[in-house]
Amino acid sequence: MLYEERRFSRFVLFITLPAYIGLLAGLWATYHAGEGFEFMAVVFIAVVMILIDVLSFKIEIDEREIRLRGTLGLIIRKTIKIDEIESFEVKLGWISCWAPIRFNFPAKGCITIHKRGVDVAFTTNNPEEIAMILTTLGVPRAA
C-alpha cells in the first residue's frame, strides 16, 4: 500500500441525522401498531446501511490501482487501474474539481483523474503527496 487516507464529514452526519431519527420513529410506530414491522425493519436496515456508507470514504493507492470506497463499500466504490489513467490534475480547495464521478468532502485539495471512459474526482487533505505517488507510478500530470 503506497497511500491510504480516510475522509469523514461531520456535515454529512448532521444532514443524515434526521433520517436516522425518522427511521427509528417509523420502526417504533410500526412495532406498536402491530402491522408492517417486518417490512419496516428491512427498509430500516437497508437505508441505515446506505447512510453509513455515505458518511465517509477511503482512498487507497497501490502499484496497480486506486480504490475509493465508502464506509461499507456497498454502494460507494470505484476502482481505477493505474494503466487506464491518461493524466491527472491537482487543484487546491475541495470544490475546484469537476468530474462525472465525484467523491467530495471538505478538504485541502482535490484530484481529477482523466482516464479512458469517465473521469473521476476526489478530495484529499494531501493532494501533493498523491500527486507525487502518481508521478512515481508513471502517470503524467495534466497541463
C-alpha positions as CSV (number, residue, x, y, z in Angstrom):
1,M,0.0,0.0,0.0
2,L,1.6,3.3,-1.1
3,Y,-1.1,5.6,0.3
4,E,-4.2,5.4,2.5
5,E,-6.5,8.1,3.7
6,R,-9.9,8.1,5.3
7,R,-12.2,11.1,4.7
8,F,-15.1,11.7,7.1
9,S,-17.6,14.6,7.1
10,R,-19.4,15.7,10.2
11,F,-21.6,17.8,8.0
12,V,-22.9,14.7,6.2
13,L,-23.6,13.1,9.6
14,F,-25.5,16.3,10.6
15,I,-27.5,16.2,7.4
16,T,-28.4,12.5,7.7
17,L,-29.3,12.7,11.4
18,P,-33.0,13.5,10.8
19,A,-33.2,10.4,8.5
20,Y,-31.9,8.2,11.3
21,I,-34.4,9.7,13.8
22,G,-37.3,9.4,11.3
23,L,-36.4,5.8,10.6
24,L,-36.3,5.0,14.3
25,A,-39.7,6.7,14.8
26,G,-41.2,4.8,11.9
27,L,-39.8,1.5,13.2
28,W,-41.2,2.2,16.7
29,A,-44.6,3.2,15.3
30,T,-45.0,0.1,13.2
31,Y,-43.9,-2.1,16.2
32,H,-46.6,-0.6,18.4
33,A,-49.2,-0.6,15.6
34,G,-48.6,-4.3,15.2
35,E,-48.5,-4.3,11.4
36,G,-45.8,-3.9,8.9
37,F,-43.0,-4.2,11.3
38,E,-41.1,-6.8,9.3
39,F,-41.2,-4.7,6.2
40,M,-40.2,-1.5,8.1
41,A,-37.3,-3.4,9.7
42,V,-35.9,-4.4,6.3
43,V,-36.3,-0.9,5.0
44,F,-34.7,0.5,8.2
45,I,-31.6,-1.8,7.8
46,A,-31.2,-1.1,4.1
47,V,-31.5,2.7,4.5
48,V,-29.2,2.8,7.5
49,M,-26.6,0.8,5.6
50,I,-26.8,3.3,2.7
51,L,-26.5,6.2,5.1
52,I,-23.5,4.7,6.9
53,D,-21.8,4.1,3.5
54,V,-22.2,7.7,2.6
55,L,-20.7,9.1,5.8
56,S,-17.0,8.6,4.8
57,F,-14.8,7.2,2.1
58,K,-11.3,5.7,2.0
59,I,-8.6,6.4,-0.6
60,E,-6.2,3.5,-1.2
61,I,-3.4,3.6,-3.7
62,D,-1.1,0.7,-4.5
63,E,1.1,-0.1,-7.5
64,R,-1.8,-1.4,-9.7
65,E,-4.9,0.7,-8.8
66,I,-6.6,3.5,-6.9
67,R,-9.5,2.3,-4.8
68,L,-12.2,4.7,-3.5
69,R,-14.6,3.1,-1.1
70,G,-17.4,4.2,1.2
71,T,-17.6,3.1,4.8
72,L,-19.0,-0.3,4.0
73,G,-18.1,-0.3,0.3
74,L,-21.6,-1.4,-0.7
75,I,-22.7,1.5,-2.9
76,I,-19.9,4.0,-2.9
77,R,-16.9,2.4,-4.6
78,K,-14.7,2.9,-7.6
79,T,-11.5,1.2,-8.6
80,I,-9.3,2.9,-11.2
81,K,-6.5,0.9,-12.7
82,I,-3.2,2.8,-13.0
83,D,-2.7,1.7,-16.6
84,E,-6.1,3.2,-17.6
85,I,-5.2,6.7,-16.3
86,E,-4.3,9.2,-19.1
87,S,-3.4,12.1,-16.8
88,F,-4.4,13.7,-13.5
89,E,-4.9,17.3,-12.2
90,V,-4.3,18.6,-8.7
91,K,-6.3,21.7,-7.5
92,L,-6.5,23.5,-4.2
93,G,-9.8,23.6,-2.5
94,W,-12.4,20.9,-2.3
95,I,-14.8,22.4,-4.8
96,S,-12.3,23.1,-7.5
97,C,-12.5,19.8,-9.3
98,W,-15.3,18.6,-11.5
99,A,-15.9,15.1,-13.0
100,P,-19.0,13.0,-13.7
101,I,-18.0,10.7,-10.8
102,R,-17.0,12.7,-7.7
103,F,-16.1,11.8,-4.1
104,N,-16.5,15.1,-2.4
105,F,-15.9,16.0,1.2
106,P,-14.4,19.2,2.6
107,A,-10.6,19.0,2.3
108,K,-7.5,21.0,1.4
109,G,-7.4,19.9,-2.3
110,C,-8.8,17.6,-4.9
111,I,-7.5,15.3,-7.6
112,T,-9.2,14.8,-11.0
113,I,-8.2,11.6,-12.8
114,H,-8.6,11.7,-16.5
115,K,-9.0,8.1,-17.9
116,R,-10.4,6.2,-20.7
117,G,-14.1,6.5,-20.2
118,V,-15.5,8.6,-17.4
119,D,-13.3,11.0,-15.3
120,V,-13.2,10.7,-11.5
121,A,-12.5,13.4,-8.9
122,F,-11.9,13.0,-5.2
123,T,-10.9,15.3,-2.3
124,T,-7.9,14.8,-0.1
125,N,-6.0,16.6,2.6
126,N,-2.7,15.6,1.0
127,P,-3.0,16.4,-2.7
128,E,0.7,16.9,-3.4
129,E,1.6,13.6,-1.7
130,I,-0.9,11.8,-4.0
131,A,0.5,13.7,-7.0
132,M,4.0,12.6,-6.1
133,I,2.9,8.9,-5.8
134,L,1.0,9.1,-9.2
135,T,4.0,10.7,-10.9
136,T,6.2,8.0,-9.4
137,L,3.9,5.4,-10.9
138,G,4.3,6.9,-14.3
139,V,1.1,8.8,-14.6
140,P,1.5,12.2,-16.4
141,R,0.3,15.4,-14.8
142,A,-2.2,17.3,-17.0
143,A,-1.1,20.6,-18.4
